[in-house]
């Protein structure tokens, strides 16, 4: 074991919970000093979670346990802390002779705020914090217009993204194990239990990492919720248990343009959130601030519980509540229904998804909700209102998905009548949107 006062570097795991193809970890180990692998259970985040059996905490804990097991091969273990990051770092700077802290960049507003606080703590000890790109293929200003301004429309962004991509360069894996001998030699750190950090194990099934079997037919099957046509690897990309470079390379080599397109959308939304952090809670299109949302609480509750009387909407919400996941096509349908049929503020729905989704990613979730509501950049036109019945006829024609999640849909004594008439709802929302935009 290294002496605690001998020089070390620390790699701070956040959204990159893997030891392979990890950009920041590679650069940390390559420097030659012993590297302490660190994870902090951030109480600023955990204390705000209303559900003590939150599946994401279970997912993270499981990923940390897997990494801890892998680290034993290198006579090392994870240093796991619980608390406010700025206070944890004060303790670490007193305990170790830290020369540099390395991490991968996180683009969410809170992550930026947290990093600023930590930099101040480290700065008092003249310790630099260096970050690397790892969770996206292109970040910040890497794909911008010719005048240097960020794209706000997806299609031209995608064209520039594809023109910029050099697979041999941008999708190349970082050979972390080449320098694994530089992990800090320490095997007695223990991973705290979920109970020790105030949580319980979730009963929800955690998503697997397999996705190769769906790539080939993805463009044909991805829109049909009754078919296992999507990979469900969103949580692994969110928490970095899978490398975005590996996933993108597989899509590139398979020449699956539709799959690749979804990964470009992911970069696009991350870029938007970075350049326009206010859109996490505010409409990208400012005239949407003039909308008089109805925000009917009983109707919102019916939407949350999957009791709107619209089978496709209800199936999606019940799938979300029971599994922590919802098919992407149905995410669009349910989001549009809340914002346009019920005229309930899209932020209410975004917050509910944030609570329930195992694969919740702020950039993509906010982007998706603003797209569906019409308030986002490059959003669906405000006058386009998804008709749940037509969506059902097109994407669940045999009602397999609905029968799975709303088995009583045909029983008028057990299944509620529609809480709103589609035609009337459409007329109401168009009238309100036109009024808001005229002002």
TORKOL-4160 file (C-alpha; in steps of 0.2 Angstrom, whole numbers, padded with zeros to 4 digits, m for minus):
439
<pt num="1" X="0000" Y="0000" Z="0000"/>
<pt num="2" X="0006" Y="0017" Z="m0004"/>
<pt num="3" X="0010" Y="0030" Z="0009"/>
<pt num="4" X="m0004" Y="0042" Z="0012"/>
<pt num="5" X="0007" Y="0057" Z="0011"/>
<pt num="6" X="0016" Y="0051" Z="m0005"/>
<pt num="7" X="0010" Y="0060" Z="m0021"/>
<pt num="8" X="m0006" Y="0053" Z="m0029"/>
<pt num="9" X="m0019" Y="0058" Z="m0042"/>
<pt num="10" X="m0037" Y="0055" Z="m0040"/>
<pt num="11" X="m0049" Y="0050" Z="m0054"/>
<pt num="12" X="m0067" Y="0055" Z="m0049"/>
<pt num="13" X="m0080" Y="0044" Z="m0057"/>
<pt num="14" X="m0097" Y="0052" Z="m0060"/>
<pt num="15" X="m0106" Y="0047" Z="m0076"/>
<pt num="16" X="m0093" Y="0035" Z="m0082"/>
<pt num="17" X="m0095" Y="0020" Z="m0071"/>
<pt num="18" X="m0083" Y="0008" Z="m0081"/>
<pt num="19" X="m0064" Y="0004" Z="m0081"/>
<pt num="20" X="m0063" Y="0001" Z="m0100"/>
<pt num="21" X="m0062" Y="0014" Z="m0113"/>
<pt num="22" X="m0064" Y="0028" Z="m0101"/>
<pt num="23" X="m0055" Y="0044" Z="m0107"/>
<pt num="24" X="m0052" Y="0053" Z="m0091"/>
<pt num="25" X="m0047" Y="0037" Z="m0082"/>
<pt num="26" X="m0034" Y="0033" Z="m0096"/>
<pt num="27" X="m0026" Y="0050" Z="m0095"/>
<pt num="28" X="m0025" Y="0049" Z="m0076"/>
<pt num="29" X="m0017" Y="0032" Z="m0076"/>
<pt num="30" X="m0005" Y="0037" Z="m0090"/>
<pt num="31" X="0003" Y="0050" Z="m0080"/>
<pt num="32" X="0012" Y="0037" Z="m0069"/>
<pt num="33" X="0007" Y="0043" Z="m0051"/>
<pt num="34" X="m0004" Y="0031" Z="m0041"/>
<pt num="35" X="m0022" Y="0034" Z="m0045"/>
<pt num="36" X="m0036" Y="0033" Z="m0032"/>
<pt num="37" X="m0052" Y="0028" Z="m0040"/>
<pt num="38" X="m0066" Y="0039" Z="m0031"/>
<pt num="39" X="m0085" Y="0039" Z="m0032"/>
<pt num="40" X="m0095" Y="0051" Z="m0021"/>
<pt num="41" X="m0113" Y="0048" Z="m0017"/>
<pt num="42" X="m0118" Y="0066" Z="m0018"/>
<pt num="43" X="m0131" Y="0070" Z="m0005"/>
<pt num="44" X="m0136" Y="0086" Z="m0014"/>
<pt num="45" X="m0144" Y="0074" Z="m0027"/>
<pt num="46" X="m0149" Y="0059" Z="m0015"/>
<pt num="47" X="m0158" Y="0070" Z="m0003"/>
<pt num="48" X="m0170" Y="0076" Z="m0016"/>
<pt num="49" X="m0175" Y="0059" Z="m0022"/>
<pt num="50" X="m0192" Y="0055" Z="m0015"/>
<pt num="51" X="m0191" Y="0036" Z="m0017"/>
<pt num="52" X="m0179" Y="0027" Z="m0006"/>
<pt num="53" X="m0180" Y="0012" Z="m0018"/>
<pt num="54" X="m0175" Y="0023" Z="m0033"/>
<pt num="55" X="m0169" Y="0011" Z="m0046"/>
<pt num="56" X="m0155" Y="0023" Z="m0052"/>
<pt num="57" X="m0147" Y="0022" Z="m0035"/>
<pt num="58" X="m0148" Y="0003" Z="m0036"/>
<pt num="59" X="m0141" Y="0003" Z="m0053"/>
<pt num="60" X="m0126" Y="0014" Z="m0048"/>
<pt num="61" X="m0123" Y="0004" Z="m0033"/>
<pt num="62" X="m0123" Y="m0012" Z="m0044"/>
<pt num="63" X="m0111" Y="m0004" Z="m0056"/>
<pt num="64" X="m0099" Y="0001" Z="m0042"/>
<pt num="65" X="m0099" Y="m0016" Z="m0035"/>
<pt num="66" X="m0094" Y="m0023" Z="m0052"/>
<pt num="67" X="m0080" Y="m0010" Z="m0054"/>
<pt num="68" X="m0074" Y="m0014" Z="m0036"/>
<pt num="69" X="m0073" Y="m0033" Z="m0041"/>
<pt num="70" X="m0063" Y="m0028" Z="m0056"/>
<pt num="71" X="m0051" Y="m0018" Z="m0047"/>
<pt num="72" X="m0046" Y="m0032" Z="m0036"/>
<pt num="73" X="m0036" Y="m0038" Z="m0051"/>
<pt num="74" X="m0025" Y="m0023" Z="m0049"/>
<pt num="75" X="m0023" Y="m0024" Z="m0030"/>
<pt num="76" X="m0035" Y="m0009" Z="m0029"/>
<pt num="77" X="m0052" Y="m0004" Z="m0024"/>
<pt num="78" X="m0064" Y="0010" Z="m0025"/>
<pt num="79" X="m0064" Y="0024" Z="m0013"/>
<pt num="80" X="m0082" Y="0028" Z="m0010"/>
<pt num="81" X="m0088" Y="0043" Z="0000"/>
<pt num="82" X="m0105" Y="0049" Z="0005"/>
<pt num="83" X="m0109" Y="0067" Z="0008"/>
<pt num="84" X="m0108" Y="0085" Z="0000"/>
<pt num="85" X="m0094" Y="0084" Z="m0013"/>
<pt num="86" X="m0086" Y="0100" Z="m0008"/>
<pt num="87" X="m0085" Y="0094" Z="0010"/>
<pt num="88" X="m0078" Y="0077" Z="0004"/>
<pt num="89" X="m0065" Y="0085" Z="m0006"/>
<pt num="90" X="m0059" Y="0095" Z="0010"/>
<pt num="91" X="m0057" Y="0079" Z="0019"/>
<pt num="92" X="m0047" Y="0071" Z="0004"/>
<pt num="93" X="m0035" Y="0086" Z="0002"/>
<pt num="94" X="m0031" Y="0084" Z="0021"/>
<pt num="95" X="m0029" Y="0065" Z="0020"/>
<pt num="96" X="m0019" Y="0063" Z="0004"/>
<pt num="97" X="m0005" Y="0073" Z="m0005"/>
<pt num="98" X="m0015" Y="0076" Z="m0021"/>
<pt num="99" X="m0006" Y="0082" Z="m0036"/>
<pt num="100" X="m0021" Y="0082" Z="m0048"/>
<pt num="101" X="m0039" Y="0078" Z="m0049"/>
<pt num="102" X="m0045" Y="0071" Z="m0066"/>
<pt num="103" X="m0063" Y="0068" Z="m0071"/>
<pt num="104" X="m0074" Y="0067" Z="m0087"/>
<pt num="105" X="m0085" Y="0082" Z="m0091"/>
<pt num="106" X="m0103" Y="0083" Z="m0086"/>
<pt num="107" X="m0113" Y="0095" Z="m0095"/>
<pt num="108" X="m0129" Y="0097" Z="m0084"/>
<pt num="109" X="m0131" Y="0114" Z="m0075"/>
<pt num="110" X="m0130" Y="0106" Z="m0057"/>
<pt num="111" X="m0114" Y="0097" Z="m0062"/>
<pt num="112" X="m0106" Y="0113" Z="m0068"/>
<pt num="113" X="m0111" Y="0122" Z="m0052"/>
<pt num="114" X="m0104" Y="0107" Z="m0042"/>
<pt num="115" X="m0088" Y="0108" Z="m0051"/>
<pt num="116" X="m0086" Y="0126" Z="m0048"/>
<pt num="117" X="m0087" Y="0123" Z="m0029"/>
<pt num="118" X="m0075" Y="0109" Z="m0030"/>
<pt num="119" X="m0062" Y="0119" Z="m0040"/>
<pt num="120" X="m0063" Y="0132" Z="m0026"/>
<pt num="121" X="m0059" Y="0119" Z="m0013"/>
<pt num="122" X="m0045" Y="0111" Z="m0023"/>
<pt num="123" X="m0038" Y="0128" Z="m0028"/>
<pt num="124" X="m0035" Y="0133" Z="m0010"/>
<pt num="125" X="m0022" Y="0118" Z="m0010"/>
<pt num="126" X="m0016" Y="0122" Z="m0028"/>
<pt num="127" X="m0023" Y="0106" Z="m0035"/>
<pt num="128" X="m0029" Y="0107" Z="m0053"/>
<pt num="129" X="m0045" Y="0098" Z="m0059"/>
<pt num="130" X="m0044" Y="0092" Z="m0077"/>
<pt num="131" X="m0059" Y="0086" Z="m0086"/>
<pt num="132" X="m0060" Y="0076" Z="m0103"/>
<pt num="133" X="m0074" Y="0072" Z="m0115"/>
<pt num="134" X="m0081" Y="0055" Z="m0113"/>
<pt num="135" X="m0100" Y="0054" Z="m0113"/>
<pt num="136" X="m0103" Y="0061" Z="m0130"/>
<pt num="137" X="m0094" Y="0060" Z="m0147"/>
<pt num="138" X="m0094" Y="0079" Z="m0150"/>
<pt num="139" X="m0096" Y="0092" Z="m0136"/>
<pt num="140" X="m0098" Y="0110" Z="m0133"/>
<pt num="141" X="m0091" Y="0119" Z="m0149"/>
<pt num="142" X="m0085" Y="0105" Z="m0158"/>
<pt num="143" X="m0099" Y="0105" Z="m0170"/>
<pt num="144" X="m0105" Y="0122" Z="m0173"/>
<pt num="145" X="m0110" Y="0133" Z="m0188"/>
<pt num="146" X="m0097" Y="0141" Z="m0199"/>
<pt num="147" X="m0099" Y="0157" Z="m0189"/>
<pt num="148" X="m0096" Y="0148" Z="m0173"/>
<pt num="149" X="m0113" Y="0149" Z="m0166"/>
<pt num="150" X="m0122" Y="0133" Z="m0160"/>
<pt num="151" X="m0135" Y="0124" Z="m0171"/>
<pt num="152" X="m0152" Y="0125" Z="m0165"/>
<pt num="153" X="m0160" Y="0114" Z="m0179"/>
<pt num="154" X="m0156" Y="0096" Z="m0179"/>
<pt num="155" X="m0154" Y="0092" Z="m0198"/>
<pt num="156" X="m0140" Y="0104" Z="m0202"/>
<pt num="157" X="m0131" Y="0099" Z="m0185"/>
<pt num="158" X="m0132" Y="0081" Z="m0190"/>
<pt num="159" X="m0125" Y="0084" Z="m0207"/>
<pt num="160" X="m0110" Y="0094" Z="m0199"/>
<pt num="161" X="m0108" Y="0080" Z="m0186"/>
<pt num="162" X="m0107" Y="0066" Z="m0199"/>
<pt num="163" X="m0095" Y="0077" Z="m0210"/>
<pt num="164" X="m0084" Y="0080" Z="m0194"/>
<pt num="165" X="m0084" Y="0062" Z="m0189"/>
<pt num="166" X="m0068" Y="0052" Z="m0192"/>
<pt num="167" X="m0071" Y="0035" Z="m0185"/>
<pt num="168" X="m0053" Y="0030" Z="m0183"/>
<pt num="169" X="m0050" Y="0045" Z="m0172"/>
<pt num="170" X="m0066" Y="0049" Z="m0163"/>
<pt num="171" X="m0072" Y="0031" Z="m0160"/>
<pt num="172" X="m0056" Y="0024" Z="m0155"/>
<pt num="173" X="m0056" Y="0016" Z="m0138"/>
<pt num="174" X="m0044" Y="0022" Z="m0124"/>
<pt num="175" X="m0033" Y="0007" Z="m0118"/>
<pt num="176" X="m0035" Y="0009" Z="m0099"/>
<pt num="177" X="m0029" Y="m0008" Z="m0094"/>
<pt num="178" X="m0012" Y="m0004" Z="m0102"/>
<pt num="179" X="m0008" Y="0007" Z="m0087"/>
<pt num="180" X="m0019" Y="m0002" Z="m0074"/>
<pt num="181" X="m0003" Y="m0005" Z="m0064"/>
<pt num="182" X="m0004" Y="0013" Z="m0058"/>
<pt num="183" X="m0020" Y="0011" Z="m0048"/>
<pt num="184" X="m0018" Y="0015" Z="m0030"/>
<pt num="185" X="m0013" Y="m0001" Z="m0021"/>
<pt num="186" X="m0027" Y="m0002" Z="m0008"/>
<pt num="187" X="m0039" Y="m0016" Z="m0005"/>
<pt num="188" X="m0047" Y="m0012" Z="0011"/>
<pt num="189" X="m0059" Y="0001" Z="0006"/>
<pt num="190" X="m0077" Y="m0005" Z="0008"/>
<pt num="191" X="m0092" Y="m0001" Z="m0003"/>
<pt num="192" X="m0106" Y="0006" Z="0008"/>
<pt num="193" X="m0122" Y="m0004" Z="0007"/>
<pt num="194" X="m0138" Y="0004" Z="0000"/>
<pt num="195" X="m0145" Y="0004" Z="0018"/>
<pt num="196" X="m0129" Y="0014" Z="0024"/>
<pt num="197" X="m0133" Y="0028" Z="0012"/>
<pt num="198" X="m0152" Y="0028" Z="0016"/>
<pt num="199" X="m0159" Y="0018" Z="0002"/>
<pt num="200" X="m0166" Y="0001" Z="m0002"/>
<pt num="201" X="m0164" Y="m0011" Z="m0016"/>
<pt num="202" X="m0176" Y="m0008" Z="m0030"/>
<pt num="203" X="m0187" Y="m0022" Z="m0036"/>
<pt num="204" X="m0187" Y="m0016" Z="m0054"/>
<pt num="205" X="m0177" Y="m0026" Z="m0066"/>
<pt num="206" X="m0161" Y="m0017" Z="m0071"/>
<pt num="207" X="m0158" Y="m0016" Z="m0090"/>
<pt num="208" X="m0145" Y="m0027" Z="m0099"/>
<pt num="209" X="m0130" Y="m0021" Z="m0109"/>
<pt num="210" X="m0134" Y="m0031" Z="m0125"/>
<pt num="211" X="m0139" Y="m0021" Z="m0140"/>
<pt num="212" X="m0130" Y="m0029" Z="m0155"/>
<pt num="213" X="m0145" Y="m0041" Z="m0159"/>
<pt num="214" X="m0157" Y="m0026" Z="m0162"/>
<pt num="215" X="m0146" Y="m0015" Z="m0173"/>
<pt num="216" X="m0149" Y="m0024" Z="m0189"/>
<pt num="217" X="m0168" Y="m0022" Z="m0189"/>
<pt num="218" X="m0169" Y="m0006" Z="m0178"/>
<pt num="219" X="m0175" Y="0005" Z="m0192"/>
<pt num="220" X="m0190" Y="m0007" Z="m0195"/>
<pt num="221" X="m0194" Y="m0011" Z="m0177"/>
<pt num="222" X="m0191" Y="0004" Z="m0166"/>
<pt num="223" X="m0208" Y="0012" Z="m0168"/>
<pt num="224" X="m0218" Y="m0003" Z="m0162"/>
<pt num="225" X="m0220" Y="m0004" Z="m0143"/>
<pt num="226" X="m0226" Y="m0022" Z="m0143"/>
<pt num="227" X="m0209" Y="m0028" Z="m0152"/>
<pt num="228" X="m0192" Y="m0029" Z="m0143"/>
<pt num="229" X="m0185" Y="m0018" Z="m0156"/>
<pt num="230" X="m0175" Y="m0006" Z="m0145"/>
<pt num="231" X="m0160" Y="m0009" Z="m0135"/>
<pt num="232" X="m0165" Y="m0001" Z="m0118"/>
<pt num="233" X="m0147" Y="0004" Z="m0116"/>
<pt num="234" X="m0151" Y="0022" Z="m0111"/>
<pt num="235" X="m0147" Y="0019" Z="m0093"/>
<pt num="236" X="m0130" Y="0012" Z="m0097"/>
<pt num="237" X="m0126" Y="0027" Z="m0108"/>
<pt num="238" X="m0133" Y="0039" Z="m0095"/>
<pt num="239" X="m0121" Y="0031" Z="m0081"/>
<pt num="240" X="m0107" Y="0027" Z="m0093"/>
<pt num="241" X="m0107" Y="0008" Z="m0090"/>
<pt num="242" X="m0106" Y="0007" Z="m0109"/>
<pt num="243" X="m0094" Y="0017" Z="m0119"/>
<pt num="244" X="m0103" Y="0029" Z="m0131"/>
<pt num="245" X="m0088" Y="0027" Z="m0143"/>
<pt num="246" X="m0091" Y="0008" Z="m0144"/>
<pt num="247" X="m0109" Y="0009" Z="m0146"/>
<pt num="248" X="m0107" Y="0022" Z="m0160"/>
<pt num="249" X="m0094" Y="0012" Z="m0168"/>
<pt num="250" X="m0105" Y="m0003" Z="m0169"/>
<pt num="251" X="m0119" Y="0007" Z="m0177"/>
<pt num="252" X="m0106" Y="0014" Z="m0189"/>
<pt num="253" X="m0099" Y="m0003" Z="m0194"/>
<pt num="254" X="m0117" Y="m0010" Z="m0196"/>
<pt num="255" X="m0122" Y="0005" Z="m0207"/>
<pt num="256" X="m0137" Y="0007" Z="m0197"/>
<pt num="257" X="m0141" Y="0025" Z="m0200"/>
<pt num="258" X="m0157" Y="0025" Z="m0190"/>
<pt num="259" X="m0148" Y="0019" Z="m0174"/>
<pt num="260" X="m0134" Y="0031" Z="m0178"/>
<pt num="261" X="m0146" Y="0045" Z="m0180"/>
<pt num="262" X="m0153" Y="0043" Z="m0162"/>
<pt num="263" X="m0135" Y="0044" Z="m0155"/>
<pt num="264" X="m0133" Y="0060" Z="m0165"/>
<pt num="265" X="m0149" Y="0067" Z="m0157"/>
<pt num="266" X="m0141" Y="0062" Z="m0140"/>
<pt num="267" X="m0126" Y="0073" Z="m0144"/>
<pt num="268" X="m0137" Y="0087" Z="m0150"/>
<pt num="269" X="m0147" Y="0088" Z="m0135"/>
<pt num="270" X="m0132" Y="0088" Z="m0124"/>
<pt num="271" X="m0125" Y="0102" Z="m0134"/>
<pt num="272" X="m0141" Y="0112" Z="m0133"/>
<pt num="273" X="m0141" Y="0110" Z="m0114"/>
<pt num="274" X="m0123" Y="0116" Z="m0113"/>
<pt num="275" X="m0126" Y="0132" Z="m0123"/>
<pt num="276" X="m0143" Y="0135" Z="m0116"/>
<pt num="277" X="m0143" Y="0129" Z="m0098"/>
<pt num="278" X="m0159" Y="0139" Z="m0094"/>
<pt num="279" X="m0169" Y="0127" Z="m0105"/>
<pt num="280" X="m0168" Y="0114" Z="m0092"/>
<pt num="281" X="m0183" Y="0123" Z="m0084"/>
<pt num="282" X="m0188" Y="0137" Z="m0096"/>
<pt num="283" X="m0195" Y="0136" Z="m0114"/>
<pt num="284" X="m0182" Y="0138" Z="m0128"/>
<pt num="285" X="m0195" Y="0147" Z="m0138"/>
<pt num="286" X="m0199" Y="0162" Z="m0127"/>
<pt num="287" X="m0217" Y="0165" Z="m0133"/>
<pt num="288" X="m0222" Y="0149" Z="m0124"/>
<pt num="289" X="m0220" Y="0158" Z="m0108"/>
<pt num="290" X="m0236" Y="0167" Z="m0112"/>
<pt num="291" X="m0246" Y="0150" Z="m0112"/>
<pt num="292" X="m0260" Y="0149" Z="m0099"/>
<pt num="293" X="m0258" Y="0131" Z="m0094"/>
<pt num="294" X="m0273" Y="0123" Z="m0086"/>
<pt num="295" X="m0263" Y="0113" Z="m0074"/>
<pt num="296" X="m0278" Y="0103" Z="m0068"/>
<pt num="297" X="m0271" Y="0092" Z="m0054"/>
<pt num="298" X="m0284" Y="0078" Z="m0055"/>
<pt num="299" X="m0281" Y="0076" Z="m0074"/>
<pt num="300" X="m0262" Y="0076" Z="m0071"/>
<pt num="301" X="m0265" Y="0062" Z="m0058"/>
<pt num="302" X="m0275" Y="0052" Z="m0070"/>
<pt num="303" X="m0261" Y="0054" Z="m0083"/>
<pt num="304" X="m0248" Y="0048" Z="m0070"/>
<pt num="305" X="m0258" Y="0033" Z="m0066"/>
<pt num="306" X="m0262" Y="0028" Z="m0083"/>
<pt num="307" X="m0281" Y="0031" Z="m0081"/>
<pt num="308" X="m0285" Y="0044" Z="m0095"/>
<pt num="309" X="m0297" Y="0033" Z="m0105"/>
<pt num="310" X="m0284" Y="0033" Z="m0120"/>
<pt num="311" X="m0277" Y="0016" Z="m0120"/>
<pt num="312" X="m0261" Y="0019" Z="m0129"/>
<pt num="313" X="m0257" Y="0034" Z="m0117"/>
<pt num="314" X="m0262" Y="0023" Z="m0102"/>
<pt num="315" X="m0252" Y="0008" Z="m0108"/>
<pt num="316" X="m0236" Y="0019" Z="m0108"/>
<pt num="317" X="m0239" Y="0027" Z="m0091"/>
<pt num="318" X="m0242" Y="0010" Z="m0083"/>
<pt num="319" X="m0226" Y="0003" Z="m0092"/>
<pt num="320" X="m0216" Y="0017" Z="m0085"/>
<pt num="321" X="m0223" Y="0015" Z="m0067"/>
<pt num="322" X="m0221" Y="m0004" Z="m0067"/>
<pt num="323" X="m0204" Y="m0005" Z="m0076"/>
<pt num="324" X="m0195" Y="0012" Z="m0075"/>
<pt num="325" X="m0194" Y="0012" Z="m0094"/>
<pt num="326" X="m0206" Y="0017" Z="m0108"/>
<pt num="327" X="m0205" Y="0014" Z="m0127"/>
<pt num="328" X="m0198" Y="0030" Z="m0136"/>
<pt num="329" X="m0213" Y="0031" Z="m0148"/>
<pt num="330" X="m0225" Y="0031" Z="m0133"/>
<pt num="331" X="m0214" Y="0044" Z="m0124"/>
<pt num="332" X="m0219" Y="0056" Z="m0138"/>
<pt num="333" X="m0237" Y="0051" Z="m0137"/>
<pt num="334" X="m0239" Y="0053" Z="m0118"/>
<pt num="335" X="m0229" Y="0069" Z="m0118"/>
<pt num="336" X="m0240" Y="0077" Z="m0132"/>
<pt num="337" X="m0256" Y="0071" Z="m0123"/>
<pt num="338" X="m0251" Y="0080" Z="m0107"/>
<pt num="339" X="m0245" Y="0096" Z="m0114"/>
<pt num="340" X="m0258" Y="0098" Z="m0128"/>
<pt num="341" X="m0273" Y="0088" Z="m0124"/>
<pt num="342" X="m0273" Y="0092" Z="m0106"/>
<pt num="343" X="m0264" Y="0109" Z="m0107"/>
<pt num="344" X="m0253" Y="0104" Z="m0092"/>
<pt num="345" X="m0236" Y="0112" Z="m0091"/>
<pt num="346" X="m0223" Y="0101" Z="m0100"/>
<pt num="347" X="m0212" Y="0104" Z="m0084"/>
<pt num="348" X="m0224" Y="0094" Z="m0074"/>
<pt num="349" X="m0222" Y="0079" Z="m0085"/>
<pt num="350" X="m0203" Y="0081" Z="m0087"/>
<pt num="351" X="m0202" Y="0080" Z="m0068"/>
<pt num="352" X="m0213" Y="0065" Z="m0067"/>
<pt num="353" X="m0202" Y="0056" Z="m0080"/>
<pt num="354" X="m0186" Y="0062" Z="m0071"/>
<pt num="355" X="m0193" Y="0053" Z="m0055"/>
<pt num="356" X="m0198" Y="0037" Z="m0064"/>
<pt num="357" X="m0186" Y="0033" Z="m0078"/>
<pt num="358" X="m0171" Y="0023" Z="m0074"/>
<pt num="359" X="m0163" Y="0030" Z="m0090"/>
<pt num="360" X="m0167" Y="0048" Z="m0086"/>
<pt num="361" X="m0155" Y="0060" Z="m0094"/>
<pt num="362" X="m0159" Y="0078" Z="m0092"/>
<pt num="363" X="m0153" Y="0084" Z="m0109"/>
<pt num="364" X="m0163" Y="0071" Z="m0119"/>
<pt num="365" X="m0178" Y="0071" Z="m0107"/>
<pt num="366" X="m0179" Y="0090" Z="m0107"/>
<pt num="367" X="m0176" Y="0090" Z="m0126"/>
<pt num="368" X="m0189" Y="0077" Z="m0129"/>
<pt num="369" X="m0202" Y="0086" Z="m0119"/>
<pt num="370" X="m0199" Y="0103" Z="m0126"/>
<pt num="371" X="m0200" Y="0094" Z="m0144"/>
<pt num="372" X="m0217" Y="0086" Z="m0140"/>
<pt num="373" X="m0224" Y="0102" Z="m0132"/>
<pt num="374" X="m0218" Y="0113" Z="m0146"/>
<pt num="375" X="m0208" Y="0124" Z="m0135"/>
<pt num="376" X="m0191" Y="0118" Z="m0139"/>
<pt num="377" X="m0178" Y="0121" Z="m0153"/>
<pt num="378" X="m0182" Y="0112" Z="m0169"/>
<pt num="379" X="m0198" Y="0106" Z="m0160"/>
<pt num="380" X="m0214" Y="0098" Z="m0168"/>
<pt num="381" X="m0225" Y="0112" Z="m0174"/>
<pt num="382" X="m0237" Y="0118" Z="m0161"/>
<pt num="383" X="m0252" Y="0114" Z="m0172"/>
<pt num="384" X="m0247" Y="0096" Z="m0173"/>
<pt num="385" X="m0257" Y="0087" Z="m0160"/>
<pt num="386" X="m0254" Y="0068" Z="m0159"/>
<pt num="387" X="m0270" Y="0059" Z="m0161"/>
<pt num="388" X="m0268" Y="0044" Z="m0149"/>
<pt num="389" X="m0281" Y="0033" Z="m0158"/>
<pt num="390" X="m0272" Y="0036" Z="m0175"/>
<pt num="391" X="m0255" Y="0032" Z="m0166"/>
<pt num="392" X="m0263" Y="0016" Z="m0159"/>
<pt num="393" X="m0269" Y="0011" Z="m0176"/>
<pt num="394" X="m0252" Y="0014" Z="m0184"/>
<pt num="395" X="m0240" Y="0007" Z="m0171"/>
<pt num="396" X="m0250" Y="m0005" Z="m0161"/>
<pt num="397" X="m0263" Y="m0011" Z="m0174"/>
<pt num="398" X="m0266" Y="m0028" Z="m0166"/>
<pt num="399" X="m0266" Y="m0020" Z="m0149"/>
<pt num="400" X="m0253" Y="m0031" Z="m0142"/>
<pt num="401" X="m0245" Y="m0018" Z="m0132"/>
<pt num="402" X="m0262" Y="m0011" Z="m0125"/>
<pt num="403" X="m0268" Y="m0028" Z="m0120"/>
<pt num="404" X="m0251" Y="m0031" Z="m0111"/>
<pt num="405" X="m0253" Y="m0015" Z="m0100"/>
<pt num="406" X="m0272" Y="m0011" Z="m0101"/>
<pt num="407" X="m0280" Y="m0028" Z="m0101"/>
<pt num="408" X="m0297" Y="m0020" Z="m0095"/>
<pt num="409" X="m0298" Y="m0007" Z="m0110"/>
<pt num="410" X="m0313" Y="m0015" Z="m0118"/>
<pt num="411" X="m0323" Y="m0016" Z="m0101"/>
<pt num="412" X="m0334" Y="0000" Z="m0099"/>
<pt num="413" X="m0336" Y="m0005" Z="m0080"/>
<pt num="414" X="m0318" Y="m0006" Z="m0077"/>
<pt num="415" X="m0309" Y="0006" Z="m0089"/>
<pt num="416" X="m0313" Y="0025" Z="m0088"/>
<pt num="417" X="m0320" Y="0035" Z="m0101"/>
<pt num="418" X="m0309" Y="0048" Z="m0110"/>
<pt num="419" X="m0305" Y="0062" Z="m0099"/>
<pt num="420" X="m0305" Y="0074" Z="m0114"/>
<pt num="421" X="m0312" Y="0073" Z="m0131"/>
<pt num="422" X="m0298" Y="0074" Z="m0144"/>
<pt num="423" X="m0307" Y="0086" Z="m0156"/>
<pt num="424" X="m0311" Y="0098" Z="m0142"/>
<pt num="425" X="m0294" Y="0097" Z="m0134"/>
<pt num="426" X="m0286" Y="0100" Z="m0151"/>
<pt num="427" X="m0297" Y="0116" Z="m0154"/>
<pt num="428" X="m0293" Y="0122" Z="m0136"/>
<pt num="429" X="m0274" Y="0120" Z="m0137"/>
<pt num="430" X="m0273" Y="0128" Z="m0154"/>
<pt num="431" X="m0284" Y="0143" Z="m0148"/>
<pt num="432" X="m0273" Y="0145" Z="m0133"/>
<pt num="433" X="m0256" Y="0143" Z="m0143"/>
<pt num="434" X="m0262" Y="0156" Z="m0156"/>
<pt num="435" X="m0267" Y="0168" Z="m0142"/>
<pt num="436" X="m0250" Y="0166" Z="m0133"/>
<pt num="437" X="m0240" Y="0168" Z="m0149"/>
<pt num="438" X="m0250" Y="0183" Z="m0155"/>
<pt num="439" X="m0245" Y="0192" Z="m0139"/>
